[in-house]
Amino acid sequence: MLDVTVIEEPGAAAASLDPMRARLLAELAEPLSAAALAARVGLPRQKVNYHLRALERHGLVELVEERRKGNMTERLLRATAASYVISPLALPGLQPDPARHRDALSARWLLALAARLVRDVGALITGAERANKRLATYALDGEVRFASAADRAAFVEELTAGVGALVRKYHDASAEGGRPHRVVIALHPSLKAEPPAAGGAEVGDPPGIEQDRRAADADGS
């Protein structure tokens, strides 16, 4: 089971958003049969099987084991991921375009950038899996507490200048065999209360920097 996966196909997105099917996906964090699921969610087994066939058809659940029970075969199914993110690709005619209204101080432009990030990284993951290659990624996550709006504005100005200098230093448009990479940095107020991530820091811990870095072949990045 993957920790998280991206849903790109409209039918799969619709299936995952159905309240009962979403409940079944949550229950299928561990392998279960239709009979066991029916007992948990309070539906007839035939109805559960109907939902499971739809989820399996869209690749949201997978067969783990088949075993004989008397005159019938019991199928144990499990969700393909612990959590799912729906890509803007699932709404092809409605996905936001960050190039339409560029405004570095706009929260809606930030949302459009985030949507593009989900779309692009999801597509990269899908391509890497199909090619059986690892995907080279790097993420930096931190929190800054500003004493004033003036400090925040100064931070944004210095951040823009610093990142711009790095881009100018390392960008080589004429590099033979070079590969373009997109750089996205987001700054937004932190939620007042946020549940701790599994294995992460508890709410109230001092702000810190967490990094997730994966190295891979250059052509898998």
C-alpha positions in Angstrom: 0.0 0.0 0.0 1.3 3.5 -0.9 1.3 6.2 1.6 -0.4 8.7 -0.8 -1.4 8.5 -4.5 -2.9 11.0 -6.9 -6.2 10.3 -8.6 -6.2 11.7 -12.2 -9.1 9.9 -13.9 -12.6 11.5 -13.6 -14.4 8.3 -12.9 -12.0 7.3 -10.1 -12.4 10.8 -8.6 -16.2 10.4 -8.7 -15.9 6.9 -7.1 -13.7 8.1 -4.3 -16.0 11.1 -3.5 -19.1 8.8 -3.0 -19.5 8.9 0.9 -20.0 5.1 1.2 -17.1 4.3 -1.1 -14.9 6.7 0.7 -15.9 4.9 4.0 -15.0 1.6 2.4 -11.6 2.9 1.3 -10.9 4.1 4.9 -11.8 0.6 6.3 -9.6 -1.1 3.7 -6.4 0.2 5.2 -6.2 -3.5 6.1 -7.2 -6.5 3.9 -10.9 -7.3 4.4 -13.5 -9.4 2.7 -16.9 -8.1 1.5 -18.6 -9.9 4.4 -16.3 -8.3 7.0 -16.9 -4.9 5.4 -20.6 -5.4 5.3 -20.6 -6.0 9.1 -18.6 -2.9 9.7 -20.6 -0.4 7.6 -24.0 -1.9 8.1 -24.8 -2.7 4.4 -25.8 -6.0 2.8 -22.8 -7.9 1.4 -24.2 -7.7 -2.2 -24.3 -3.9 -1.9 -20.8 -3.8 -0.6 -19.6 -6.0 -3.5 -21.2 -3.6 -5.9 -19.2 -0.7 -4.4 -16.0 -2.8 -4.3 -16.3 -3.7 -7.9 -16.5 0.0 -8.8 -13.5 0.9 -6.6 -11.5 -2.1 -8.0 -12.3 -1.1 -11.6 -10.8 2.4 -11.0 -7.7 1.0 -9.3 -8.6 2.3 -5.8 -8.6 -1.2 -4.2 -6.6 -4.3 -5.1 -6.9 -8.0 -4.5 -4.6 -9.2 -1.8 -5.6 -12.8 -1.4 -8.2 -15.4 -2.4 -9.1 -18.3 -0.1 -11.6 -21.1 -0.1 -14.4 -21.0 2.4 -16.7 -24.0 1.9 -18.2 -23.9 -1.6 -17.2 -20.3 -2.2 -14.0 -18.2 -2.7 -13.5 -15.3 -0.4 -11.6 -12.3 -1.8 -9.6 -10.1 0.5 -9.2 -6.6 -0.8 -7.2 -3.6 0.4 -7.0 0.1 -0.6 -4.1 0.9 -3.0 -3.1 3.8 -0.8 -3.5 5.1 2.7 -4.7 8.5 1.4 -5.6 10.0 -2.0 -5.3 13.4 -3.6 -7.5 14.3 -6.5 -5.5 16.0 -9.3 -6.9 18.9 -11.3 -6.6 16.5 -14.3 -9.8 14.9 -13.1 -11.5 18.2 -14.1 -9.8 18.9 -17.4 -11.9 21.8 -18.5 -11.9 23.5 -15.1 -8.4 23.2 -13.7 -6.8 26.5 -12.7 -4.2 28.1 -14.9 -1.5 30.0 -12.8 -0.4 31.9 -16.0 -3.9 33.5 -16.3 -3.5 36.0 -13.4 0.0 36.2 -12.0 -0.1 38.0 -8.6 2.5 36.9 -6.1 0.4 38.4 -3.2 -2.8 36.7 -4.2 -4.1 33.8 -2.2 -6.0 32.5 -5.2 -2.9 32.5 -7.3 -1.2 30.5 -4.6 -4.1 28.0 -4.7 -3.7 27.8 -8.5 0.0 27.1 -8.1 -0.7 24.4 -5.5 -3.2 22.8 -7.9 -0.6 22.8 -10.6 1.9 21.2 -8.2 -0.5 18.4 -7.4 -1.2 17.9 -11.2 2.5 17.9 -12.3 3.9 15.8 -9.4 1.0 13.3 -9.8 1.8 13.0 -13.5 5.5 12.5 -12.8 4.8 9.8 -10.3 2.5 8.0 -12.8 5.2 8.2 -15.5 7.9 7.1 -13.1 5.9 4.1 -12.0 5.1 3.1 -15.6 8.8 3.3 -16.5 9.8 1.5 -13.3 12.1 4.4 -12.3 12.6 6.3 -9.1 11.5 9.9 -9.1 14.0 12.5 -7.7 12.2 15.0 -5.6 13.1 17.6 -2.9 10.7 19.3 -0.5 11.4 22.0 2.2 8.8 22.7 4.8 9.1 25.2 7.6 7.3 27.8 9.6 8.2 31.5 10.3 6.6 33.7 13.0 6.8 37.4 11.9 6.8 40.1 14.5 5.1 42.5 12.1 3.7 43.0 8.7 6.8 45.0 7.8 9.0 42.0 8.7 6.9 39.8 6.5 7.2 42.2 3.6 11.0 42.4 4.1 11.2 38.6 4.3 9.3 38.3 1.0 11.6 40.8 -0.6 14.8 39.0 0.6 13.4 35.6 -0.4 12.6 36.9 -3.9 16.0 38.3 -4.3 17.8 35.2 -2.9 15.9 32.7 -5.0 16.2 34.9 -8.1 20.0 35.0 -7.5 20.2 31.2 -7.3 18.1 30.8 -10.4 20.3 33.2 -12.3 23.4 31.4 -11.0 22.4 27.9 -12.0 20.1 28.4 -15.0 21.7 27.4 -18.2 19.4 27.6 -21.2 22.1 26.3 -23.6 23.1 23.2 -21.5 23.1 20.2 -23.8 21.1 17.4 -22.1 19.9 19.7 -19.4 16.4 19.3 -18.0 14.1 22.1 -16.8 12.9 22.0 -13.2 10.1 24.1 -11.8 10.7 26.0 -8.5 7.7 26.8 -6.3 7.9 28.5 -2.9 4.8 29.2 -0.9 4.3 31.4 2.1 0.9 31.4 4.0 -0.4 31.8 7.5 -0.2 28.6 9.6 -3.5 27.0 10.8 -4.2 27.8 14.4 -4.7 24.1 15.2 -3.5 21.3 13.1 -3.5 17.6 14.0 -0.1 16.0 14.2 1.0 14.0 11.2 1.9 10.3 11.8 5.4 10.3 13.1 5.6 14.1 13.0 5.9 16.8 15.6 3.0 17.4 18.0 1.1 20.6 17.9 2.9 23.2 20.0 6.4 21.9 19.3 8.9 24.7 18.3 8.8 25.6 14.6 11.4 23.7 12.6 12.5 22.7 9.2 11.7 19.3 7.8 13.3 18.1 4.6 12.3 15.2 2.4 15.0 14.3 -0.2 15.1 11.4 -2.6 18.0 10.8 -5.0 17.4 9.0 -8.2 18.6 8.6 -11.8 18.8 11.9 -13.6 16.3 10.8 -16.2 13.8 9.8 -13.5 13.7 13.3 -12.0 
